[in-house]
Amino acid sequence: MNFKHLQTFYTLSKEKNFTKTAALLGCAQSNVTTQIRLLESELGVLLFERIGRHISLTPEGERLLPYAKKMLSL
């Protein structure tokens, strides 16, 4: 887990849209997807429910969110 993965996770949790997240972070949508998959793989949990174009945080994602926010603010 690194700062970039946490920033992407945090931004995606707020935007709930991969395309908007990519635009805000100045990267390609595929980079956002890859970073989230790497973070999920490292943690061994799904952080987002993906249903078509709609995404939402899983309970595990909800638990990570305050920690990610705190880490990013430090």
N, CA, C and O of each residue as an XYZ file, in Angstrom:
296
protein
N       0.851     -1.162      0.000
C       0.000      0.000      0.000
C       0.902      1.230      0.000
O       1.870      1.322      0.754
N       0.551      2.160     -0.863
C       1.314      3.392     -0.871
C       0.367      4.602     -0.910
O      -0.850      4.460     -1.033
N       0.956      5.765     -0.803
C       0.187      7.007     -0.749
C      -0.724      7.163     -1.968
O      -1.875      7.582     -1.843
N      -0.203      6.826     -3.132
C      -0.980      6.976     -4.372
C      -2.221      6.075     -4.350
O      -3.302      6.497     -4.761
N      -2.068      4.855     -3.877
C      -3.213      3.933     -3.794
C      -4.264      4.478     -2.834
O      -5.459      4.420     -3.124
N      -3.823      5.009     -1.688
C      -4.769      5.576     -0.720
C      -5.473      6.806     -1.281
O      -6.671      6.994     -1.067
N      -4.722      7.648     -2.005
C      -5.324      8.843     -2.607
C      -6.371      8.436     -3.647
O      -7.448      9.028     -3.717
N      -6.054      7.440     -4.438
C      -7.001      6.965     -5.440
C      -8.229      6.366     -4.773
O      -9.355      6.642     -5.185
N      -8.020      5.547     -3.746
C      -9.133      4.960     -3.010
C     -10.024      6.055     -2.420
O     -11.245      6.009     -2.568
N      -9.424      7.028     -1.761
C     -10.181      8.094     -1.122
C     -10.980      8.904     -2.148
O     -12.160      9.185     -1.936
N     -10.344      9.273     -3.245
C     -11.018     10.053     -4.284
C     -12.154      9.252     -4.904
O     -13.243      9.787     -5.114
N     -11.920      7.990     -5.198
C     -12.960      7.149     -5.786
C     -14.116      6.947     -4.817
O     -15.272      6.882     -5.235
N     -13.818      6.847     -3.539
C     -14.894      6.678     -2.556
C     -15.791      7.908     -2.502
O     -16.982      7.796     -2.210
N     -15.233      9.070     -2.779
C     -16.026     10.302     -2.789
C     -16.744     10.513     -4.120
O     -17.913     10.898     -4.138
N     -16.065     10.268     -5.214
C     -16.633     10.509     -6.552
C     -17.561      9.390     -7.016
O     -18.538      9.634     -7.724
N     -17.245      8.161     -6.608
C     -18.008      6.980     -7.016
C     -18.102      6.842     -8.544
O     -19.111      6.400     -9.093
N     -17.013      7.239     -9.196
C     -16.949      7.179    -10.647
C     -15.477      7.101    -11.061
O     -14.684      7.981    -10.728
N     -15.121      6.038    -11.789
C     -13.734      5.836    -12.192
C     -13.240      6.931    -13.135
O     -12.102      7.385    -13.015
N     -14.085      7.355    -14.071
C     -13.684      8.373    -15.044
C     -13.425      9.717    -14.366
O     -12.421     10.373    -14.644
N     -14.334     10.127    -13.475
C     -14.147     11.396    -12.763
C     -12.923     11.342    -11.857
O     -12.179     12.317    -11.751
N     -12.719     10.209    -11.211
C     -11.559     10.048    -10.349
C     -10.276     10.191    -11.156
O      -9.348     10.884    -10.738
N     -10.224      9.541    -12.299
C      -9.049      9.630    -13.155
C      -8.794     11.073    -13.582
O      -7.651     11.529    -13.568
N      -9.839     11.787    -13.958
C      -9.689     13.182    -14.376
C      -9.165     14.037    -13.225
O      -8.279     14.868    -13.425
N      -9.699     13.843    -12.040
C      -9.251     14.622    -10.881
C      -7.797     14.334    -10.522
O      -7.065     15.228    -10.098
N      -7.386     13.082    -10.693
C      -6.024     12.694    -10.333
C      -5.041     12.854    -11.499
O      -3.838     12.655    -11.331
N      -5.551     13.209    -12.661
C      -4.683     13.428    -13.824
C      -4.052     12.157    -14.352
O      -2.874     12.142    -14.709
N      -4.831     11.094    -14.404
C      -4.321      9.831    -14.925
C      -5.400      9.159    -15.769
O      -6.517      9.662    -15.881
N      -5.056      8.031    -16.352
C      -6.009      7.282    -17.165
C      -6.929      6.455    -16.271
O      -6.554      6.066    -15.165
N      -8.120      6.196    -16.758
C      -9.087      5.389    -16.008
C      -8.515      4.008    -15.693
O      -8.768      3.458    -14.621
N      -7.758      3.461    -16.611
C      -7.166      2.136    -16.378
C      -6.186      2.167    -15.207
O      -6.031      1.165    -14.508
N      -5.525      3.299    -14.986
C      -4.622      3.421    -13.839
C      -5.397      3.382    -12.528
O      -4.945      2.779    -11.555
N      -6.553      4.019    -12.498
C      -7.394      4.004    -11.296
C      -7.820      2.571    -11.006
O      -7.716      2.105     -9.871
N      -8.297      1.878    -12.028
C      -8.725      0.493    -11.871
C      -7.581     -0.374    -11.358
O      -7.772     -1.173    -10.441
N      -6.410     -0.225    -11.935
C      -5.246     -1.014    -11.537
C      -4.852     -0.721    -10.094
O      -4.561     -1.645     -9.335
N      -4.839      0.539     -9.710
C      -4.455      0.897     -8.340
C      -5.432      0.322     -7.319
O      -5.021     -0.161     -6.264
N      -6.725      0.376     -7.635
C      -7.722     -0.174     -6.720
C      -7.582     -1.685     -6.643
O      -7.663     -2.254     -5.554
N      -7.376     -2.340     -7.762
C      -7.199     -3.802     -7.752
C      -5.974     -4.212     -6.957
O      -6.012     -5.200     -6.224
N      -4.875     -3.454     -7.096
C      -3.663     -3.754     -6.332
C      -3.904     -3.588     -4.841
O      -3.464     -4.415     -4.043
N      -4.595     -2.531     -4.465
C      -4.905     -2.299     -3.054
C      -5.805     -3.406     -2.508
O      -5.578     -3.909     -1.408
N      -6.824     -3.781     -3.278
C      -7.714     -4.866     -2.860
C      -6.949     -6.178     -2.735
O      -7.171     -6.939     -1.793
N      -6.068     -6.441     -3.661
C      -5.275     -7.670     -3.632
C      -4.362     -7.696     -2.410
O      -4.245     -8.718     -1.733
N      -3.722     -6.570     -2.138
C      -2.817     -6.497     -0.994
C      -3.567     -6.682      0.330
O      -3.071     -7.343      1.242
N      -4.761     -6.095      0.426
C      -5.544     -6.187      1.653
C      -6.356     -7.480      1.739
O      -6.796     -7.876      2.819
N      -6.549     -8.129      0.599
C      -7.296     -9.387      0.572
C      -8.792     -9.219      0.723
O      -9.480    -10.149      1.144
N      -9.308     -8.041      0.386
C     -10.745     -7.767      0.480
C     -11.176     -6.902     -0.708
O     -10.364     -6.203     -1.314
N     -12.468     -6.968     -1.024
C     -13.026     -6.046     -2.014
C     -13.376     -4.751     -1.296
O     -13.994     -4.772     -0.232
N     -12.986     -3.641     -1.870
C     -13.264     -2.338     -1.270
C     -14.486     -1.679     -1.888
O     -15.136     -0.844     -1.259
N     -14.797     -2.059     -3.129
C     -15.931     -1.480     -3.842
C     -16.799     -2.573     -4.438
O     -16.293     -3.571     -4.952
N     -18.110     -2.378     -4.366
C     -19.069     -3.205     -5.097
C     -19.214     -2.566     -6.467
O     -19.448     -1.363     -6.575
N     -19.078     -3.358     -7.498
C     -19.206     -2.856     -8.858
C     -20.430     -3.504     -9.490
O     -20.445     -4.705     -9.759
N     -21.444     -2.699     -9.721
C     -22.672     -3.191    -10.353
C     -22.921     -2.325    -11.574
O     -23.452     -1.219    -11.480
N     -22.522     -2.858    -12.727
C     -22.618     -2.060    -13.953
C     -21.740     -0.832    -13.825
O     -20.545     -0.935    -13.551
N     -22.338      0.325    -14.026
C     -21.584      1.571    -13.901
C     -21.647      2.162    -12.504
O     -21.006      3.174    -12.223
N     -22.409      1.538    -11.636
C     -22.565      2.036    -10.275
C     -21.566      1.346     -9.349
O     -21.404      0.127     -9.398
N     -20.901      2.128     -8.512
C     -20.009      1.539     -7.513
C     -20.366      2.091     -6.132
O     -20.859      3.211     -5.998
N     -20.107      1.289     -5.129
C     -20.306      1.719     -3.746
C     -19.283      1.005     -2.879
O     -18.751     -0.038     -3.260
N     -19.016      1.565     -1.729
C     -18.064      0.961     -0.806
C     -18.648     -0.296     -0.170
O     -19.826     -0.336      0.184
N     -17.823     -1.304     -0.033
C     -18.190     -2.496      0.726
C     -18.010     -2.160      2.210
O     -17.448     -1.113      2.533
N     -18.470     -3.015      3.108
C     -18.204     -2.762      4.535
C     -16.705     -2.611      4.836
O     -16.318     -1.806      5.683
N     -15.873     -3.383      4.142
C     -14.425     -3.276      4.330
C     -13.913     -1.924      3.839
O     -13.037     -1.323      4.461
N     -14.461     -1.449      2.724
C     -14.102     -0.126      2.213
C     -14.520      0.977      3.167
O     -13.796      1.954      3.360
N     -15.698      0.814      3.763
C     -16.178      1.781      4.759
C     -15.244      1.832      5.963
O     -15.005      2.901      6.524
N     -14.717      0.676      6.356
C     -13.792      0.638      7.502
C     -12.453      1.278      7.162
O     -11.832      1.906      8.019
N     -12.002      1.123      5.919
C     -10.719      1.694      5.504
C     -10.791      3.211      5.329
O      -9.795      3.902      5.540
N     -11.937      3.726      4.952
C     -12.082      5.143      4.603
C     -11.569      6.104      5.669
O     -10.791      6.991      5.322
N     -11.947      5.994      6.940
C     -11.429      6.963      7.920
C      -9.912      6.860      8.112
O      -9.251      7.865      8.375
N      -9.366      5.656      7.982
C      -7.916      5.494      8.100
C      -7.201      6.132      6.909
O      -6.167      6.778      7.074
N      -7.751      5.949      5.719
C      -7.161      6.554      4.527
C      -7.195      8.076      4.644
O      -6.216      8.753      4.333
N      -8.328      8.602      5.092
C      -8.457     10.055      5.262
C      -7.427     10.574      6.258
O      -6.793     11.603      6.023
N      -7.261      9.866      7.364
C      -6.290     10.273      8.380
C      -4.868     10.228      7.829
O      -4.096     11.164      8.034
N      -4.516      9.151      7.135
C      -3.171      9.019      6.565
C      -2.881     10.125      5.558
O      -1.773     10.661      5.520
N      -3.867     10.464      4.750
C      -3.667     11.491      3.738
C      -3.538     12.888      4.354
O      -2.909     13.773      3.775
N      -4.133     13.072      5.519
C      -4.064     14.383      6.165
C      -2.747     14.584      6.933
O      -2.389     15.716      7.259
N      -2.033     13.498      7.221
C      -0.783     13.621      8.002
C       0.349     14.199      7.200
O       1.454     14.360      7.719
